[in-house]
């Protein structure tokens, strides 16, 4: 998240950065203190650290955990646990991570068990396979009672937009835009010039396991051959005209 997001989601309590309570969406639960005292939190973050690629571990080592809070999940994740964690590398360098519980895949009864016994790892590997550029901090861990989780950067729930820059779709020059809103990230490439036609669309569902992605490359025919007979109705030979009551009554007058 960008630096300006810190003021939306966190505050300083004395000199300690802390996630803002925003009930019922985000709140601090009493059992979190028990986890911290028992060392469960440290063990979970150590496992997450090991799941990261080596070059990302070096970056993550700059940050230290400041606070965690519970987060209400979306409709597609009901009955699963979700938390938000605030890490800081410096006073003006926050990192917000979201920790979501991963359950067995709904496809498991039909397609068989995953090659990965850890469901968080299954989700992460699936995302990395399906997405050309996944979240750098994507990883997995394990909590109390062997519950499986996957971790990614927390996305702001409000719509945000960004102009990426010029790009080409095939031989067509376009402008590339990226948008983020609750539950979905989407990108669009719009043709330069007078037509301003969309040439490519990428939708990524961010509130579902695996974050499925839809990609569409669009081709437009601006000079179609449309003949009048395409809009002329010719009834089949065995068709019968339907006489409506209103028309029948008018016909007798």
Secondary structure, 3 states (H helix, E strand, C coil): CCHHHHHHHEEEECCEEEECCECCCEECCCHHHHHHHHCHHHHHHHHHHHHCCHHHHHHHCCCEEEEEEEECCCHHHCCCCEEEEEEEEECCEEEEEEEEECCCCCCHHHHCCCCCCCHHHHHHHHHHHHCCCCCCCCEEEECHHHCEEEEEECCCCCCEEEEEEEEEECCEEEEEEEEEECCEEEEEEEECCCCCCEEEEEEEECCCCCCCEEEEECCCCCCCCCCHHHHCCCCCCCCCCCCCHHHHHHHCC
